[in-house]
């Protein structure tokens, strides 16, 4: 869907060189917007947006959102934050700062400019859910002091800030709770289950499952997730969210591993490792609210999306090691594809 109202607007995307952010920048440019892509490259990579650098309506800025940013824009998408457990646990204090201080700085900018701002929140706010599937009115089951809490609680606090700025300062906010998203430009070594399985299968390595493989996830292809974000941003002001954005079709981690083996024609074997602390047993979004409000639903089947993602990784792994080594440690995005 072409969002014509982006035309001639200057739009800020924080975390714009990450997996989700780079796809969002691409779509916004295609819709006629000017895009200011901001990233500190902690997990994002210039490679993800290098094909955009020659466009006159695209600007790339190295900046950490934990410091104030003084720019003039018409809309803000706040996607800045490490998203995979491997990366957000590497520097948990910085992860919390990015979620909380970054939100304060971006909300302050939106307040000053009187422009809409969208927060890329996450399904991790539900923790290890007792309610299944997860609806937006479920408050979650989160460990506030565990190894994942820097991300879980950081995102929960960011949501609190967004709604307080809306209530107290009348900032126009949009909060998207993004569930597992996958697709091209995921980092091959970021610990996320979809990319892990595909890369391991392509290399002929053992496919590693953490836990018994019966835990479930629901995977949404990146194009569908981006469409959901665009529709939410351009919705009426009274639609604040939070709204779940994800694919409600559930699959076990073991089934995903078997599908990766099938699609790659690999001889990889499945091996099992201990399940990480606080890792959810099940995760599936209820998307009835966004479907009713914005007529959004995922259109890409898991098989089709995995075929496209596998093709990306086949090309990536065929490149010389020197070229691949230029990829950063992961990507900045609002979504997590939590380890299984």
Phi, psi and omega per residue, in radians:
X1 nan 2.186 -3.127
X2 -1.476 2.093 -3.113
X3 -1.544 1.548 -3.032
X4 -1.072 -0.430 -3.082
X5 -1.264 -0.113 3.042
X6 -1.301 -0.311 -3.019
X7 -0.938 2.248 3.058
X8 1.205 0.066 3.073
X9 -1.485 2.645 3.028
X10 -1.819 2.081 -2.981
X11 -2.112 2.281 3.108
X12 -1.636 2.258 3.036
X13 -2.135 1.882 3.050
X14 -1.466 2.559 -2.990
X15 1.206 0.471 -2.976
X16 -1.272 -0.268 3.110
X17 -1.683 0.140 3.107
X18 -1.481 -3.023 -3.115
X19 -1.022 -1.107 3.128
X20 -1.177 -0.754 -3.064
X21 -1.037 -0.706 -3.115
X22 -1.179 -0.681 3.083
X23 -1.154 -0.650 3.110
X24 -1.144 -0.796 3.106
X25 -0.996 -0.747 -3.132
X26 -1.064 -0.801 3.141
X27 -1.148 -0.725 -3.132
X28 -1.096 -0.728 3.091
X29 -1.102 -0.720 3.118
X30 -1.103 -0.477 3.133
X31 -1.502 0.000 3.053
X32 1.729 0.088 -3.101
X33 -1.444 2.794 2.857
X34 -1.573 2.373 -3.030
X35 -2.147 2.215 2.982
X36 -1.833 1.886 -3.124
X37 -1.659 2.081 -3.099
X38 -2.030 2.289 3.138
X39 -2.776 2.562 3.068
X40 -1.684 -0.006 3.091
X41 1.084 0.449 3.031
X42 -1.185 -0.780 3.047
X43 -2.191 -0.324 3.053
X44 -1.346 2.948 -3.110
X45 -2.490 2.458 3.130
X46 -1.035 -0.529 -3.139
X47 -0.961 -0.634 -3.087
X48 -1.127 -0.414 -3.095
X49 -2.117 0.149 -3.061
X50 -1.117 -0.473 3.112
X51 -1.281 -0.157 3.123
X52 -1.738 -0.215 -2.972
X53 -1.101 -0.469 -3.120
X54 -1.443 -0.104 -3.126
X55 -1.425 2.321 -3.045
X56 -1.195 -0.343 -3.128
X57 -1.633 0.169 -3.122
X58 -2.065 2.299 3.106
X59 -2.281 2.327 3.134
X60 -1.942 2.225 -3.119
X61 -2.238 2.265 3.023
X62 -1.461 2.066 -3.108
X63 -2.816 2.524 3.087
X64 -1.756 2.157 -3.046
X65 -1.215 -0.127 3.047
X66 -1.287 -0.117 3.014
X67 -1.950 2.531 -3.129
X68 -1.007 2.628 3.127
X69 -2.187 2.236 -3.087
X70 -1.990 1.654 3.129
X71 -2.406 2.958 3.081
X72 -2.012 2.038 -3.128
X73 -2.470 2.950 -3.121
X74 -1.805 -0.369 3.109
X75 -2.645 2.725 3.138
X76 -2.318 2.228 2.943
X77 -1.890 2.031 -3.109
X78 -1.739 1.676 -3.122
X79 -1.926 0.061 -2.998
X80 -1.274 2.050 2.991
X81 2.936 2.378 2.998
X82 -0.988 2.454 -2.985
X83 -2.031 -0.432 -3.130
X84 -1.599 2.553 3.132
X85 -0.925 -0.660 3.139
X86 -1.011 -0.676 -3.059
X87 -1.574 -0.711 -3.108
X88 -1.296 -0.323 3.058
X89 -1.526 -0.211 3.121
X90 -1.130 -0.693 3.110
X91 -2.417 1.336 -3.008
X92 -1.092 -0.579 3.118
X93 -1.123 -0.787 3.123
X94 -1.144 -0.597 3.097
X95 -1.062 -0.809 3.113
X96 -1.114 -0.737 3.120
X97 -1.057 -0.740 -3.133
X98 -1.082 -0.765 -3.130
X99 -1.173 -0.782 -2.988
X100 -1.556 -1.016 -3.129
X101 -1.157 -0.656 3.089
X102 -1.050 -0.733 3.109
X103 -1.114 -0.753 3.126
X104 -1.048 -0.778 -3.119
X105 -1.150 -0.727 -3.125
X106 -1.265 -0.638 3.069
X107 -1.152 -0.670 3.076
X108 -1.085 -0.687 3.099
X109 -1.144 -0.777 3.121
X110 -1.094 -0.670 3.119
X111 -1.122 -0.794 -3.124
X112 -1.115 -0.731 -3.079
X113 -1.502 -0.217 -3.076
X114 0.989 0.927 -3.118
X115 -2.193 2.747 3.106
X116 -1.212 2.596 3.102
X117 -2.387 2.346 3.122
X118 -1.933 2.288 3.091
X119 -1.774 2.154 3.022
X120 -1.442 1.581 3.049
X121 -1.523 -2.848 -2.932
X122 -2.636 2.736 3.026
X123 -1.145 -0.256 3.116
X124 -1.136 -0.280 3.083
X125 -1.141 -0.309 3.100
X126 -1.496 -0.175 3.134
X127 1.095 -2.450 3.047
X128 -1.630 1.619 -2.850
X129 -1.234 2.487 3.024
X130 -1.583 -0.550 3.101
X131 -1.565 2.315 -3.104
X132 -2.496 2.274 -0.119
X133 -1.196 2.993 -3.049
X134 -1.531 2.198 3.051
X135 -1.812 2.804 -3.057
X136 -1.157 -0.353 3.140
X137 -1.565 0.052 3.053
X138 -1.414 2.244 -3.047
X139 -1.449 -0.197 3.014
X140 1.670 2.963 3.137
X141 -2.370 1.431 -2.959
X142 -2.002 2.357 3.019
X143 -1.439 1.989 -3.053
X144 -1.359 -0.121 -3.087
X145 -2.212 0.241 -3.116
X146 -1.508 3.105 -3.109
X147 -1.180 -0.331 3.118
X148 -1.679 -0.097 -2.980
X149 -1.209 -0.392 3.090
X150 -1.011 -0.649 3.126
X151 -1.497 -0.877 -3.100
X152 -1.006 -0.950 -3.080
X153 -1.302 -0.526 3.063
X154 -1.062 -0.770 3.120
X155 -1.218 -0.620 3.099
X156 -1.142 -0.734 3.112
X157 -1.129 -0.681 3.104
X158 -1.057 -0.721 3.091
X159 -1.069 -0.725 3.094
X160 -1.007 -0.808 3.140
X161 -1.069 -0.745 -3.135
X162 -1.049 -0.795 -3.100
X163 -1.294 -0.484 3.051
X164 -1.245 -0.657 3.059
X165 -1.147 -0.595 3.094
X166 -1.185 -0.799 -3.118
X167 -1.248 -0.760 -3.010
X168 -1.490 -0.657 -3.030
X169 -2.036 0.008 3.120
X170 1.038 0.568 3.018
X171 -1.214 2.390 3.095
X172 -1.353 1.956 -3.055
X173 -2.058 2.712 3.006
X174 -2.418 2.222 -3.130
X175 -2.109 2.073 3.130
X176 -1.912 2.175 3.035
X177 -1.667 1.746 -2.998
X178 -1.532 2.217 3.076
X179 -1.607 -3.137 -3.036
X180 -0.852 2.087 3.125
X181 -2.118 2.529 -3.112
X182 -2.480 2.901 3.095
X183 2.623 -3.089 3.102
X184 -0.980 2.593 3.141
X185 1.445 0.039 2.915
X186 -1.119 2.611 3.105
X187 -1.387 2.412 -3.070
X188 -1.196 -0.316 -3.053
X189 -2.206 0.609 -3.059
X190 -1.680 0.052 3.056
X191 1.482 0.077 3.129
X192 -1.455 2.555 -2.909
X193 -1.165 -0.745 -3.091
X194 -1.119 -0.861 3.139
X195 -1.170 -0.697 3.102
X196 -0.959 -0.892 -3.059
X197 -1.128 -0.756 -3.118
X198 -1.123 -0.820 -3.111
X199 -1.143 -0.772 3.111
X200 -1.066 -0.715 3.135
X201 -1.154 -0.751 3.138
X202 -1.118 -0.588 -3.137
X203 -1.473 -0.179 -3.097
X204 1.365 0.260 3.117
X205 -1.415 2.893 3.002
X206 -1.072 2.457 3.071
X207 -1.602 2.120 -3.011
X208 -1.652 2.134 3.040
X209 -1.933 2.241 3.099
X210 -1.638 1.968 -3.036
X211 1.811 -2.812 -3.080
X212 -1.582 -0.045 3.121
X213 1.485 -0.061 -3.136
X214 -1.562 -0.156 3.061
X215 -1.151 2.638 -3.021
X216 -2.042 2.675 3.009
X217 -2.453 2.939 3.082
X218 -2.335 2.095 -2.949
X219 -1.863 2.265 -3.124
X220 -1.967 2.270 3.141
X221 -1.215 2.538 -2.966
X222 -1.003 -0.681 -3.133
X223 -1.059 -0.663 3.131
X224 -1.206 -0.713 3.102
X225 -1.077 -0.771 3.130
X226 -1.083 -0.709 3.092
X227 -1.037 -0.718 3.107
X228 -1.093 -0.724 3.120
X229 -1.113 -0.750 3.141
X230 -1.113 -0.753 -3.137
X231 -1.133 -0.693 3.127
X232 -1.137 -0.777 3.138
X233 -1.040 -0.646 -3.059
X234 -1.663 0.209 3.106
X235 -1.362 2.955 3.124
X236 -1.031 2.640 -3.060
X237 -1.026 -0.498 -3.107
X238 -1.296 -0.223 3.088
X239 -1.537 1.653 -3.093
X240 -1.666 -0.364 -2.927
X241 1.474 -2.863 0.019
X242 -1.198 2.504 3.065
X243 -2.160 2.323 3.052
X244 -1.224 2.368 2.999
X245 -2.200 1.948 -3.108
X246 -3.107 3.113 -3.141
X247 -1.776 2.164 -3.084
X248 -1.383 0.007 3.128
X249 -1.434 2.042 -2.995
X250 -1.634 2.516 3.111
X251 -2.522 2.533 3.072
X252 -1.351 2.741 3.125
X253 -1.106 -0.630 3.097
X254 -1.107 -0.746 3.120
X255 -1.098 -0.654 3.101
X256 -1.117 -0.742 3.117
X257 -1.083 -0.742 3.136
X258 -1.140 -0.641 3.110
X259 -1.176 -0.689 3.104
X260 -1.083 -0.714 3.108
X261 -1.111 -0.754 -3.138
X262 -1.098 -0.838 -3.033
X263 -1.227 -0.459 3.138
X264 -1.660 -0.180 -3.066
X265 1.135 0.521 -3.037
X266 -1.445 2.738 3.014
X267 -1.786 0.265 -3.131
X268 -1.046 2.609 3.070
X269 -1.902 2.656 3.132
X270 -1.574 2.252 3.071
X271 -2.148 2.744 -3.038
X272 -2.068 2.457 3.109
X273 -2.249 2.837 -3.134
X274 -1.033 2.519 3.127
X275 -1.282 2.308 -3.131
X276 -1.124 2.697 3.120
X277 -1.072 2.384 3.060
X278 1.170 0.214 3.108
X279 -1.257 2.261 -3.057
X280 -1.122 2.479 3.069
X281 -1.365 -0.519 -3.124
X282 -2.602 2.599 -3.095
X283 -2.716 1.994 3.089
X284 -2.687 2.288 -3.097
X285 -1.462 2.521 2.839
X286 -1.580 2.042 -3.048
X287 -1.908 0.353 -3.097
X288 -1.097 -0.591 -3.110
X289 -1.167 -0.830 -3.116
X290 -1.253 -0.516 3.086
X291 -1.162 -0.740 3.127
X292 -1.234 -0.772 -3.047
X293 -1.334 -0.672 -2.983
X294 -2.171 0.064 -3.135
X295 0.976 0.701 -3.125
X296 -1.881 2.379 2.996
X297 -2.696 2.562 3.130
X298 -1.087 2.513 -3.118
X299 -1.995 -0.284 -3.049
X300 -1.662 2.168 3.113
X301 -1.222 2.735 -3.138
X302 -1.065 -0.742 -3.133
X303 -1.076 -0.821 -3.139
X304 -1.083 -0.778 -3.137
X305 -1.129 -0.685 3.126
X306 -1.196 -0.588 3.075
X307 -1.085 -0.787 3.114
X308 -1.116 -0.729 -3.121
X309 -1.182 -0.686 3.103
X310 -1.095 -0.710 3.116
X311 -1.068 -0.681 3.107
X312 -1.085 -0.825 -3.105
X313 -1.227 -0.537 3.053
X314 -1.068 -0.778 3.107
X315 -1.138 -0.752 -3.120
X316 -1.089 -0.808 -3.088
X317 -1.244 -0.329 3.109
X318 -1.412 -0.224 -3.125
X319 -1.288 2.721 3.062
X320 -1.007 2.609 -3.093
X321 -1.010 -0.646 -3.133
X322 -1.069 -0.659 3.125
X323 -1.216 -0.749 -3.125
X324 -1.199 -0.527 -3.090
X325 -1.184 -0.226 3.098
X326 -1.343 -0.137 3.127
X327 -1.303 2.389 3.120
X328 -1.240 3.117 -3.032
X329 -1.154 -0.282 -3.111
X330 -3.137 -2.385 3.125
X331 -2.646 2.570 3.055
X332 -1.521 2.171 3.115
X333 -2.793 2.945 3.123
X334 -1.504 -0.142 -3.005
X335 -1.874 2.716 2.990
X336 -2.104 2.524 2.921
X337 -2.016 1.361 -2.967
X338 -0.989 2.542 3.027
X339 -0.979 2.566 -2.991
X340 -0.988 nan nan
